[in-house]
Each structure stands twice: as C-alpha cells, then as structure tokens.
C-alpha cells in the first residue's frame, strides 16, 4: 500500500503547478557533464515527470571537451537550443556528428541545435537570451566569467561554482545588486543556511554554523598528515566528487571557501561564521539566533535536494531526494575543527578580511598546490602551507575588476609553481 507521504512526493505542489502553468522555467546548465550538471538534468527529468506539471525546460548546455558523447546524449534528451563546448573546432565537429547520430537513433533527426566552441562558449551559454535561470556547475575559477555573464544578462543564477564567488565576490555581488533572488546557493551547506534563515529576520541572526564531514583524515594530527597519499586523499567518506573538490575537502580548503562564500551570500561577518565537524553529513548547516535557538536543515547526503531547490527556488520539488527515516535509530555527532592540523579556515578568514584580490590568490595558489600533490611533488600539508606563503607575498593593487582578478590569479599560479619547484 502506498503511504500518504509517498503519494505527496509524486505530486507537484500548488506552487510548482503555478510555476509550470506560467510557462516552464527555462534553464541553461553549465558543466552539464559533471557531477552537478548530470544530477541537475536528473532533477529536471523527474520534475517534468510529476503528474500534471512541466516546470523546467533546458534551453542551453555547456561542458568541457572531455565527455562529448555524454554531452550529445544530453542535448538530444533535452532538445536544448544551444550546446557549447570549451573545446576546439575539431571537438565541435565531433560533437555535431555525435548529436546527429544520437538524434537519428532517438527518432529526432530534425534536431539541430546551435553549436559553440572555445573558452568563451560557456559565458555565451550563460547569457542565452531565452534563459530564465542559469545553473553554474563548472569547477574552478574559470566559472567567474559565466557567472558574471548570467547575472549581467538579468538571469537568476543557481550557483554551485563557489570559486567564482570567492575570486570575484564584489564583482558578483555588484552584478546581482537590487535583485534579492538573483543569487541562489546550490552547495548543500549554503542551501541549508538559506532554508534555515527563513526562520528569522536578518537582525535576529547571531551566528552561521557550517558543518564539515571531516573528510578522510578526520582526527589526524598535522604530523600524521605528512605521510598521507593522493589515493587516500580521494577516499571521501560521504560525497563522490572530482579530484580538486575531493582534495579540497580533505585539506578543509573546501570548507574554508564555503565560509567566505557564506559571508558574501548572507552578509554575516566572518567572525560570526563557525565550522563544526559532523561526520554523518546529515545536518548540512545551522543558523543560531539571538534568543539562543538554532535551526538546522537535515537530510541524507544527496545533492539532488539542493540542486532542485536551486532550480525551483523558492519552491520545493516533491521527491527530489530521499528524506530521513525517523523510524530508525540514528546518532549524530559534532566535533570542533582542529585548526592546527587544518588551518585553511583561519587562513581564508584573514584573506577575506583583507579583501580585494586576496581570496582569488588563495584559490589559485591552492589549485596549483593540489596539482603538485597529485603529481607526487609535495606532501599533503604543503598544499595549505603554499597557499599561506603566496598570500603573504601578495600585494593588492586596490582596484577590483575582472582583469585585476585574472591578473592576480596568474601571478598566484606562477608564484605557487615557483615555490613548488616547477
């Protein structure tokens, strides 16, 4: 027998019905072949299959050159009007062949999307005039230009590319100014904060508390981290992510980036943002209010929930992800962060206080150090040590625009490479 709750999870809410009735929300998906992008398209497919509603329409896709067959399959499945790849002319010709092949097999031989290629293709897709909302699931600071393109085109931005906010925070906020729902967080921690913040006014917020799983090295001292291997660093206990994000989770750099991101998204001072280690990854973040109460958002670790919220915000998509099973015994634990073994959070708070291009330098130097670690050239603790050294040498020019950010990143990468012996 079907339970009432499962019936409700297969029906669109009145708000989602209203969204569909007004015309589907038209979406550009950047990084469509990555983890965030593929799960977003799963959410779109499931939401559009709900009884009596078609809330989403994919109008543009953008991805790198590494998974062209998957990009072609996605294009045919969504009938996106624009499909972009960061690859070369040869890559886009191969993409055209793959799309024609997939379309013929699917009985959609008349499907012929506009194709783009090159380093600016994702930014063009982000500014697509038919889009209402752009999901930026690109990894790395290369996502900054598409982020700015989406916001400057007047689109809502569901942001999973934290690096673009870190590298160009003031530029991103300026592009979103005057539109309260222009920036919608997709990271599970920031989605949790956005949900909990509905429980009180801005003046009632005391602290934001971000949870961290602790990664594969939770409980280890700095001395014990000296001998860990790249293979061990990629064994995340909770999430399945790419090399960069998984390594950043192991060093706590990912959580450091999220602290600064929370500061920029919610305008809460850095000294009022804390990190607590929660290995079960069920409580995704918390908001503590001035009266002593704390609101926490809890759900099993599944990125489809924050992705669905990002796409439909401020509405919820029924059945987006499994819920907690409250009929089973469970234990949640919370531990303080060991800032001696994992100094990245303290380091980025200092960079955030200095502002300007310092956060961009933090991010760029870290990316170079992560590559060096996986190349076997440095030990694990040297990743954050390198970031600290590069930050200490950086001199901000005082003027912040996209060119200043990109120049600071180039300098940080060169300096990090010099320190790393390359």
C-alpha positions in Angstrom: 0.0 0.0 0.0 1.3 3.5 -0.9 1.7 5.8 2.1 0.2 9.3 2.0 3.7 10.8 2.2 4.9 8.9 -0.9 1.8 10.0 -2.8 2.5 13.6 -2.0 6.1 13.2 -3.1 4.9 12.1 -6.5 2.6 15.2 -6.9 3.7 18.7 -7.7 3.0 21.3 -5.0 0.5 24.1 -5.9 3.5 26.4 -6.2 5.2 24.1 -8.7 2.0 23.8 -10.6 1.7 27.6 -10.8 5.3 27.8 -12.0 4.6 25.3 -14.7 1.3 27.0 -15.7 3.1 30.3 -16.1 5.4 28.6 -18.6 8.4 26.3 -17.8 11.4 27.9 -16.1 14.0 28.0 -18.9 17.4 26.8 -17.8 21.0 26.9 -19.0 23.1 24.2 -17.4 26.9 24.9 -17.3 29.1 22.0 -16.6 26.3 19.7 -17.7 28.5 16.5 -17.9 29.9 16.9 -14.4 28.5 15.7 -11.1 26.3 18.8 -10.5 25.2 19.0 -14.1 24.2 15.4 -14.5 22.3 15.4 -11.3 20.5 18.6 -12.3 19.3 17.0 -15.5 18.1 14.1 -13.4 16.1 16.5 -11.3 14.7 18.2 -14.4 13.6 14.9 -15.9 12.0 13.7 -12.6 10.2 17.0 -12.0 8.8 17.1 -15.5 7.5 13.6 -15.0 5.4 14.6 -12.0 1.7 14.3 -12.5 0.4 17.3 -14.4 3.4 19.7 -14.4 6.3 20.5 -16.7 8.1 23.1 -14.6 11.5 23.1 -16.4 12.8 23.5 -20.0 16.5 23.2 -20.8 17.5 25.8 -23.4 21.3 25.6 -23.3 24.0 23.2 -22.2 27.7 23.8 -21.8 30.5 21.4 -20.9 34.2 20.8 -21.4 35.7 18.6 -24.2 36.2 15.5 -22.0 32.8 13.9 -22.3 31.4 14.8 -25.8 29.4 11.6 -26.2 27.5 12.3 -22.9 27.0 16.0 -23.9 25.5 14.8 -27.2 23.1 12.4 -25.4 22.1 15.3 -23.0 21.5 17.6 -25.9 19.2 15.1 -27.7 17.3 14.2 -24.5 16.7 17.9 -23.6 16.4 19.3 -27.1 18.5 22.3 -25.9 18.6 25.1 -28.5 22.3 25.9 -27.8 25.0 23.4 -27.0 28.5 24.7 -26.2 31.9 23.1 -25.5 35.1 24.6 -24.4 37.0 22.5 -26.9 38.4 23.2 -30.4 36.9 23.4 -33.8 37.7 19.7 -34.2 35.8 19.0 -31.0 32.7 20.8 -32.1 32.7 19.0 -35.4 32.9 15.7 -33.5 30.1 16.9 -31.2 27.9 17.7 -34.3 28.5 14.2 -35.6 27.6 12.6 -32.2 24.5 14.7 -31.8 23.3 13.7 -35.3 24.0 10.1 -34.5 22.1 10.2 -31.2 19.2 12.2 -32.7 18.8 9.7 -35.5 18.7 6.8 -33.0 16.1 8.6 -30.9 13.9 9.4 -33.9 14.6 13.1 -33.7 16.6 13.6 -36.9 15.2 17.1 -37.2 17.0 18.2 -34.1 19.9 20.6 -35.0 21.0 22.9 -32.1 23.2 25.9 -32.4 26.8 24.8 -31.5 29.5 26.9 -30.0 33.1 26.1 -29.0 36.1 27.8 -27.4 37.0 29.3 -24.0 34.1 31.8 -24.1 31.4 29.3 -25.1 30.1 28.8 -21.5 29.8 32.5 -20.9 27.7 32.8 -24.1 25.5 30.0 -22.9 25.2 31.7 -19.6 23.9 34.8 -21.2 21.5 33.0 -23.6 18.6 35.4 -24.1 15.9 32.6 -23.8 17.1 31.6 -20.3 15.4 32.5 -17.0 17.9 30.7 -14.8 21.5 29.6 -15.2 22.9 26.7 -13.1 26.7 27.1 -12.9 28.1 23.7 -12.1 31.6 24.4 -13.5 34.5 23.6 -11.3 37.2 26.2 -10.7 37.6 29.9 -11.1 37.0 29.6 -14.9 33.4 29.8 -13.8 33.7 33.5 -12.9 33.1 34.8 -16.5 30.0 32.7 -17.0 28.7 33.8 -13.5 29.1 37.4 -14.4 27.6 36.9 -17.9 24.5 35.2 -16.4 23.9 38.0 -13.9 24.6 40.8 -16.3 22.1 39.3 -18.7 19.5 39.6 -15.9 19.1 35.9 -15.3 18.8 34.2 -11.9 21.9 32.2 -11.0 21.8 28.9 -9.2 25.5 28.9 -8.1 27.4 25.7 -7.5 30.7 27.2 -8.7 31.9 28.6 -5.4 35.2 29.6 -6.8 33.7 32.4 -9.0 32.2 34.0 -5.9 35.5 33.6 -4.0 37.6 35.0 -6.8 35.3 37.9 -7.7 32.9 38.3 -4.8 32.4 42.1 -5.0 32.0 41.9 -8.8 29.4 39.1 -8.5 27.5 41.0 -5.8 27.5 44.1 -7.8 26.1 42.3 -10.8 23.4 40.8 -8.6 22.6 44.1 -6.8 19.0 45.1 -6.3 17.6 41.5 -7.1 17.2 39.6 -3.8 16.8 36.2 -5.6 19.4 36.7 -8.3 21.9 34.5 -6.4 20.6 31.1 -5.3 23.1 28.9 -3.5 23.4 25.2 -4.6 26.1 24.0 -2.3 24.4 21.8 0.3 25.7 24.0 3.2 24.5 27.3 1.7 21.2 25.8 0.6 20.8 24.7 4.2 21.6 28.2 5.5 19.2 29.8 3.1 16.4 27.5 4.2 17.1 28.0 7.9 17.4 31.8 7.5 13.7 31.8 6.6 13.1 31.2 10.3 14.0 34.7 11.4 14.9 38.2 10.4 18.4 39.4 9.5 18.6 41.2 12.8 17.8 38.1 14.7 20.8 36.1 13.3 23.6 35.5 15.8 25.9 33.0 14.0 26.1 30.8 11.0 27.4 27.3 11.6 28.7 25.3 8.6 29.1 21.5 9.1 32.0 19.6 7.6 32.3 15.8 7.3 35.9 16.0 8.3 37.0 14.2 5.1 39.1 11.1 5.0 41.6 12.5 7.6 39.3 13.5 10.4 41.0 13.1 13.8 44.6 13.1 12.4 47.3 15.4 13.7 49.4 17.6 11.4 52.3 15.2 11.9 50.2 12.2 10.9 49.2 14.1 7.7 52.8 14.2 6.5 52.7 10.7 5.0 49.2 10.5 3.5 48.9 9.7 -0.2 46.9 11.2 -3.1 44.9 7.9 -3.2 44.0 8.3 0.4 43.0 11.9 0.0 40.4 10.9 -2.7 38.6 8.5 -0.4 36.0 10.8 0.8 33.6 9.1 3.3 30.4 10.8 2.1 30.5 12.6 -1.2 31.5 11.4 -4.7 33.3 14.4 -6.3 36.1 15.2 -8.7 39.8 15.3 -7.8 40.0 19.0 -7.0 36.9 19.2 -4.8 37.6 15.9 -3.0 41.2 17.0 -2.2 39.9 20.4 -1.0 37.6 18.5 1.3 40.5 16.6 2.7 42.5 19.7 3.4 39.4 21.6 4.6 40.0 24.2 1.9 36.6 23.4 0.5 35.1 24.3 3.9 37.2 27.5 4.0 35.9 28.5 0.6 32.4 27.9 1.9 32.9 30.1 5.0 33.8 33.0 2.7 31.0 32.2 0.3 28.5 32.3 3.3 29.9 35.7 4.3 29.3 37.0 0.8 25.9 35.4 0.2 24.3 36.3 3.5 26.3 39.4 4.7 27.2 37.9 8.0 30.7 39.0 9.3 33.4 36.3 9.1 33.9 36.3 12.9 30.3 35.1 13.2 30.7 32.1 10.9 31.8 28.9 12.5 32.7 25.4 11.3 31.9 22.2 13.2 32.8 18.7 12.2 29.7 16.4 11.7 30.9 13.1 10.2 27.4 11.8 9.4 26.7 14.7 6.9 23.0 14.7 7.7 22.9 18.2 9.2 24.1 20.4 6.4 24.4 23.7 8.3 22.7 25.7 11.1 21.7 29.2 12.0 21.9 30.3 15.6 19.6 33.1 16.6 20.0 35.8 19.2 17.5 34.1 21.6 19.6 31.0 21.8 17.6 28.9 19.4 19.3 27.1 16.5 17.6 26.0 13.2 19.3 23.1 11.4 18.5 21.7 8.0 18.8 17.9 7.9 18.5 15.4 5.0 20.5 12.3 3.8 23.6 13.4 1.8 22.2 13.8 -1.7 23.0 16.8 -3.9 19.7 16.5 -5.8 17.9 18.2 -3.0 19.9 21.5 -3.0 20.0 21.3 -6.8 16.2 21.0 -7.0 15.8 24.0 -4.6 18.3 26.0 -6.7 16.3 25.3 -9.9 12.8 25.9 -8.4 13.6 28.5 -5.7 11.8 29.4 -3.6 9.6 26.4 -4.3 10.3 22.7 -3.5 10.3 19.8 -5.9 8.5 16.8 -4.5 10.6 13.6 -4.4 13.8 15.4 -5.3 15.8 13.2 -2.9 15.1 10.7 -0.1 14.1 12.0 3.3 15.5 11.0 6.7 13.9 7.8 8.1 12.8 8.8 11.6 11.6 5.2 12.4 15.3 4.1 12.6 17.7 4.8 15.4 20.5 7.2 14.4 23.3 9.0 16.1 24.6 12.4 15.1 27.9 13.7 16.5 29.6 17.2 16.3 33.2 17.9 17.0 35.3 21.1 17.0 37.6 21.7 14.0 41.3 21.1 14.7 42.7 24.4 13.2 46.3 23.3 13.8 46.0 20.3 11.6 43.6 22.1 9.2 44.4 25.8 9.2 42.6 26.7 5.9 39.5 28.1 7.6 41.6 30.6 9.7 43.7 31.4 6.6 40.7 32.3 4.4 39.1 34.4 7.1 42.3 36.5 7.1 42.2 36.7 3.3 38.6 37.7 3.4 39.2 40.5 5.9 42.0 41.9 3.6 39.6 41.6 0.7 40.4 42.7 -2.9 42.2 40.0 -4.8 43.4 38.1 -1.8 40.6 35.5 -2.0 41.4 34.9 -5.7 45.0 34.4 -4.8 44.0 31.9 -2.1 42.0 29.9 -4.6 44.5 30.0 -7.5 47.5 29.0 -5.3 45.5 26.2 -3.8 44.7 24.8 -7.2 48.3 24.7 -8.2 49.3 23.1 -5.0 46.7 20.4 -5.3 48.0 19.5 -8.8 51.6 19.3 -7.3 50.4 17.0 -4.6 48.7 14.6 -7.0 51.8 14.8 -9.2 53.8 13.4 -6.2 55.9 16.6 -5.9 54.8 17.7 -2.4 53.5 16.3 0.9 49.9 16.9 1.8 50.4 19.6 4.4 52.4 21.6 1.9 49.2 22.4 0.0 47.9 24.9 2.5 51.4 25.9 3.5 52.0 27.0 -0.1 48.7 29.0 -0.1 49.8 30.8 3.1 53.2 31.7 1.6 51.7 33.0 -1.7 49.1 35.1 0.3 51.8 36.5 2.4 53.6 37.9 -0.6 50.6 39.2 -2.4 50.2 43.0 -2.8 46.7 44.1 -3.8 46.5 46.9 -6.3 43.4 48.4 -4.8 41.2 48.4 -7.9 39.0 45.3 -8.4 37.6 44.3 -11.8 37.7 41.1 -13.9 41.1 41.9 -15.3 42.5 42.6 -11.9 41.2 39.2 -10.6 42.6 37.4 -13.6 46.0 39.0 -13.3 46.1 38.2 -9.6 45.3 34.6 -10.3 48.0 34.4 -13.0 50.5 35.9 -10.6 49.4 33.4 -7.8 49.8 30.4 -10.1 53.2 31.5 -11.3 54.4 32.1 -7.7 52.9 28.9 -6.4 54.7 27.0 -9.2 58.0 28.6 -8.3 57.6 27.6 -4.7 56.6 24.1 -5.7 59.7 23.7 -7.8 58.2 23.9 -11.2 
